[in-house]
Amino acid sequence: MSAHIRPVALNVNDAANALGVSARTVWNLVRNGMLPSLHIGTRVLVPYQAIEDFVMNHADTSGTHTRPDAAIRIAQGNRARKVEVSR
C-alpha cells in the first residue's frame, strides 16, 4: 500500500492550475518576487508552501463582501495590469 505524498514543489504549469490562473500569471508573480521559486537545472519550481502562503497572504479575512473580480495589481515596469486570483 503506497501513501499519497504531496509534492514539495510544482512546475509553473501545475502551480498555475493550483492557483486557478494562467502559467503567464505565475511567471509574472515569480518575476516580480511575489511568488518564491527555485531553479534546478533549467526547471523553475514553485514550492508548495509558497503557493499556500501566497493564497493566505492575499485572502480576504475582513468578513466584508469582496467583488468576484477582485484582483491583485502587479507592477510590470512602468505599467500595471490586473491579475485575477481565485479564492
PyMOL CGO cylinders between C-alpha atoms (Angstrom):
from pymol import cmd
from pymol.cgo import CYLINDER

trace = [
    CYLINDER, 0.00, 0.00, 0.00, 1.55, 3.31, -1.05, 0.3, 1, 1, 1, 1, 1, 1,
    CYLINDER, 1.55, 3.31, -1.05, 0.79, 6.53, 0.78, 0.3, 1, 1, 1, 1, 1, 1,
    CYLINDER, 0.79, 6.53, 0.78, -0.01, 9.67, -1.17, 0.3, 1, 1, 1, 1, 1, 1,
    CYLINDER, -0.01, 9.67, -1.17, 2.89, 12.09, -0.94, 0.3, 1, 1, 1, 1, 1, 1,
    CYLINDER, 2.89, 12.09, -0.94, 2.24, 15.78, -1.55, 0.3, 1, 1, 1, 1, 1, 1,
    CYLINDER, 2.24, 15.78, -1.55, 4.82, 17.33, -3.88, 0.3, 1, 1, 1, 1, 1, 1,
    CYLINDER, 4.82, 17.33, -3.88, 7.30, 19.68, -2.25, 0.3, 1, 1, 1, 1, 1, 1,
    CYLINDER, 7.30, 19.68, -2.25, 7.35, 21.93, -5.33, 0.3, 1, 1, 1, 1, 1, 1,
    CYLINDER, 7.35, 21.93, -5.33, 5.32, 22.30, -8.52, 0.3, 1, 1, 1, 1, 1, 1,
    CYLINDER, 5.32, 22.30, -8.52, 6.37, 23.30, -12.01, 0.3, 1, 1, 1, 1, 1, 1,
    CYLINDER, 6.37, 23.30, -12.01, 4.92, 26.55, -13.34, 0.3, 1, 1, 1, 1, 1, 1,
    CYLINDER, 4.92, 26.55, -13.34, 2.01, 24.88, -15.15, 0.3, 1, 1, 1, 1, 1, 1,
    CYLINDER, 2.01, 24.88, -15.15, 0.99, 22.86, -12.09, 0.3, 1, 1, 1, 1, 1, 1,
    CYLINDER, 0.99, 22.86, -12.09, 1.36, 25.93, -9.86, 0.3, 1, 1, 1, 1, 1, 1,
    CYLINDER, 1.36, 25.93, -9.86, -0.92, 27.82, -12.25, 0.3, 1, 1, 1, 1, 1, 1,
    CYLINDER, -0.92, 27.82, -12.25, -3.51, 25.03, -12.04, 0.3, 1, 1, 1, 1, 1, 1,
    CYLINDER, -3.51, 25.03, -12.04, -3.29, 25.03, -8.25, 0.3, 1, 1, 1, 1, 1, 1,
    CYLINDER, -3.29, 25.03, -8.25, -3.89, 28.79, -8.14, 0.3, 1, 1, 1, 1, 1, 1,
    CYLINDER, -3.89, 28.79, -8.14, -6.52, 28.77, -10.90, 0.3, 1, 1, 1, 1, 1, 1,
    CYLINDER, -6.52, 28.77, -10.90, -4.56, 31.23, -13.05, 0.3, 1, 1, 1, 1, 1, 1,
    CYLINDER, -4.56, 31.23, -13.05, -2.53, 31.03, -16.26, 0.3, 1, 1, 1, 1, 1, 1,
    CYLINDER, -2.53, 31.03, -16.26, 1.11, 29.98, -16.44, 0.3, 1, 1, 1, 1, 1, 1,
    CYLINDER, 1.11, 29.98, -16.44, 1.90, 33.52, -17.65, 0.3, 1, 1, 1, 1, 1, 1,
    CYLINDER, 1.90, 33.52, -17.65, 0.43, 34.91, -14.43, 0.3, 1, 1, 1, 1, 1, 1,
    CYLINDER, 0.43, 34.91, -14.43, 2.61, 32.57, -12.36, 0.3, 1, 1, 1, 1, 1, 1,
    CYLINDER, 2.61, 32.57, -12.36, 5.67, 33.64, -14.38, 0.3, 1, 1, 1, 1, 1, 1,
    CYLINDER, 5.67, 33.64, -14.38, 4.80, 37.29, -13.66, 0.3, 1, 1, 1, 1, 1, 1,
    CYLINDER, 4.80, 37.29, -13.66, 4.35, 36.58, -9.95, 0.3, 1, 1, 1, 1, 1, 1,
    CYLINDER, 4.35, 36.58, -9.95, 7.73, 34.81, -9.87, 0.3, 1, 1, 1, 1, 1, 1,
    CYLINDER, 7.73, 34.81, -9.87, 9.44, 37.54, -11.91, 0.3, 1, 1, 1, 1, 1, 1,
    CYLINDER, 9.44, 37.54, -11.91, 8.08, 40.27, -9.62, 0.3, 1, 1, 1, 1, 1, 1,
    CYLINDER, 8.08, 40.27, -9.62, 9.11, 38.45, -6.46, 0.3, 1, 1, 1, 1, 1, 1,
    CYLINDER, 9.11, 38.45, -6.46, 5.55, 37.88, -5.26, 0.3, 1, 1, 1, 1, 1, 1,
    CYLINDER, 5.55, 37.88, -5.26, 5.84, 34.09, -5.53, 0.3, 1, 1, 1, 1, 1, 1,
    CYLINDER, 5.84, 34.09, -5.53, 9.11, 32.45, -4.45, 0.3, 1, 1, 1, 1, 1, 1,
    CYLINDER, 9.11, 32.45, -4.45, 10.65, 29.90, -6.81, 0.3, 1, 1, 1, 1, 1, 1,
    CYLINDER, 10.65, 29.90, -6.81, 13.70, 27.72, -7.11, 0.3, 1, 1, 1, 1, 1, 1,
    CYLINDER, 13.70, 27.72, -7.11, 15.73, 26.78, -10.14, 0.3, 1, 1, 1, 1, 1, 1,
    CYLINDER, 15.73, 26.78, -10.14, 17.02, 23.25, -10.60, 0.3, 1, 1, 1, 1, 1, 1,
    CYLINDER, 17.02, 23.25, -10.60, 18.90, 23.00, -13.86, 0.3, 1, 1, 1, 1, 1, 1,
    CYLINDER, 18.90, 23.00, -13.86, 16.59, 24.54, -16.45, 0.3, 1, 1, 1, 1, 1, 1,
    CYLINDER, 16.59, 24.54, -16.45, 13.45, 23.88, -14.42, 0.3, 1, 1, 1, 1, 1, 1,
    CYLINDER, 13.45, 23.88, -14.42, 11.66, 26.53, -12.42, 0.3, 1, 1, 1, 1, 1, 1,
    CYLINDER, 11.66, 26.53, -12.42, 9.73, 25.14, -9.47, 0.3, 1, 1, 1, 1, 1, 1,
    CYLINDER, 9.73, 25.14, -9.47, 7.38, 26.85, -7.04, 0.3, 1, 1, 1, 1, 1, 1,
    CYLINDER, 7.38, 26.85, -7.04, 7.44, 25.40, -3.52, 0.3, 1, 1, 1, 1, 1, 1,
    CYLINDER, 7.44, 25.40, -3.52, 4.03, 24.11, -2.48, 0.3, 1, 1, 1, 1, 1, 1,
    CYLINDER, 4.03, 24.11, -2.48, 4.32, 26.07, 0.77, 0.3, 1, 1, 1, 1, 1, 1,
    CYLINDER, 4.32, 26.07, 0.77, 4.90, 29.28, -1.24, 0.3, 1, 1, 1, 1, 1, 1,
    CYLINDER, 4.90, 29.28, -1.24, 1.60, 28.70, -3.06, 0.3, 1, 1, 1, 1, 1, 1,
    CYLINDER, 1.60, 28.70, -3.06, -0.25, 28.17, 0.23, 0.3, 1, 1, 1, 1, 1, 1,
    CYLINDER, -0.25, 28.17, 0.23, 1.42, 31.25, 1.75, 0.3, 1, 1, 1, 1, 1, 1,
    CYLINDER, 1.42, 31.25, 1.75, 0.54, 33.36, -1.30, 0.3, 1, 1, 1, 1, 1, 1,
    CYLINDER, 0.54, 33.36, -1.30, -3.12, 32.39, -1.05, 0.3, 1, 1, 1, 1, 1, 1,
    CYLINDER, -3.12, 32.39, -1.05, -3.26, 33.01, 2.71, 0.3, 1, 1, 1, 1, 1, 1,
    CYLINDER, -3.26, 33.01, 2.71, -1.49, 36.39, 2.40, 0.3, 1, 1, 1, 1, 1, 1,
    CYLINDER, -1.49, 36.39, 2.40, -3.93, 37.54, -0.28, 0.3, 1, 1, 1, 1, 1, 1,
    CYLINDER, -3.93, 37.54, -0.28, -7.13, 36.07, 1.16, 0.3, 1, 1, 1, 1, 1, 1,
    CYLINDER, -7.13, 36.07, 1.16, -9.85, 38.46, 2.32, 0.3, 1, 1, 1, 1, 1, 1,
    CYLINDER, -9.85, 38.46, 2.32, -10.25, 37.83, 6.04, 0.3, 1, 1, 1, 1, 1, 1,
    CYLINDER, -10.25, 37.83, 6.04, -12.14, 41.04, 6.81, 0.3, 1, 1, 1, 1, 1, 1,
    CYLINDER, -12.14, 41.04, 6.81, -15.52, 39.37, 6.54, 0.3, 1, 1, 1, 1, 1, 1,
    CYLINDER, -15.52, 39.37, 6.54, -16.70, 42.04, 4.11, 0.3, 1, 1, 1, 1, 1, 1,
    CYLINDER, -16.70, 42.04, 4.11, -18.10, 41.19, 0.72, 0.3, 1, 1, 1, 1, 1, 1,
    CYLINDER, -18.10, 41.19, 0.72, -15.44, 41.01, -1.97, 0.3, 1, 1, 1, 1, 1, 1,
    CYLINDER, -15.44, 41.01, -1.97, -16.32, 41.59, -5.60, 0.3, 1, 1, 1, 1, 1, 1,
    CYLINDER, -16.32, 41.59, -5.60, -15.93, 38.44, -7.73, 0.3, 1, 1, 1, 1, 1, 1,
    CYLINDER, -15.93, 38.44, -7.73, -13.48, 40.31, -9.95, 0.3, 1, 1, 1, 1, 1, 1,
    CYLINDER, -13.48, 40.31, -9.95, -11.19, 41.26, -7.06, 0.3, 1, 1, 1, 1, 1, 1,
    CYLINDER, -11.19, 41.26, -7.06, -7.63, 41.41, -8.34, 0.3, 1, 1, 1, 1, 1, 1,
    CYLINDER, -7.63, 41.41, -8.34, -4.10, 41.93, -7.29, 0.3, 1, 1, 1, 1, 1, 1,
    CYLINDER, -4.10, 41.93, -7.29, -2.20, 44.57, -9.19, 0.3, 1, 1, 1, 1, 1, 1,
    CYLINDER, -2.20, 44.57, -9.19, 1.23, 43.59, -10.28, 0.3, 1, 1, 1, 1, 1, 1,
    CYLINDER, 1.23, 43.59, -10.28, 3.67, 46.24, -11.42, 0.3, 1, 1, 1, 1, 1, 1,
    CYLINDER, 3.67, 46.24, -11.42, 5.36, 45.47, -14.70, 0.3, 1, 1, 1, 1, 1, 1,
    CYLINDER, 5.36, 45.47, -14.70, 7.94, 48.13, -15.34, 0.3, 1, 1, 1, 1, 1, 1,
    CYLINDER, 7.94, 48.13, -15.34, 6.09, 51.41, -15.89, 0.3, 1, 1, 1, 1, 1, 1,
    CYLINDER, 6.09, 51.41, -15.89, 2.68, 49.82, -16.22, 0.3, 1, 1, 1, 1, 1, 1,
    CYLINDER, 2.68, 49.82, -16.22, 0.48, 47.66, -14.08, 0.3, 1, 1, 1, 1, 1, 1,
    CYLINDER, 0.48, 47.66, -14.08, -2.06, 45.05, -15.01, 0.3, 1, 1, 1, 1, 1, 1,
    CYLINDER, -2.06, 45.05, -15.01, -4.73, 43.13, -13.15, 0.3, 1, 1, 1, 1, 1, 1,
    CYLINDER, -4.73, 43.13, -13.15, -4.13, 39.52, -12.22, 0.3, 1, 1, 1, 1, 1, 1,
    CYLINDER, -4.13, 39.52, -12.22, -7.20, 37.52, -11.26, 0.3, 1, 1, 1, 1, 1, 1,
    CYLINDER, -7.20, 37.52, -11.26, -6.77, 35.38, -8.17, 0.3, 1, 1, 1, 1, 1, 1,
    CYLINDER, -6.77, 35.38, -8.17, -9.16, 32.51, -7.41, 0.3, 1, 1, 1, 1, 1, 1,
    CYLINDER, -9.16, 32.51, -7.41, -10.38, 32.35, -3.86, 0.3, 1, 1, 1, 1, 1, 1,
]
cmd.load_cgo(trace, "trace")
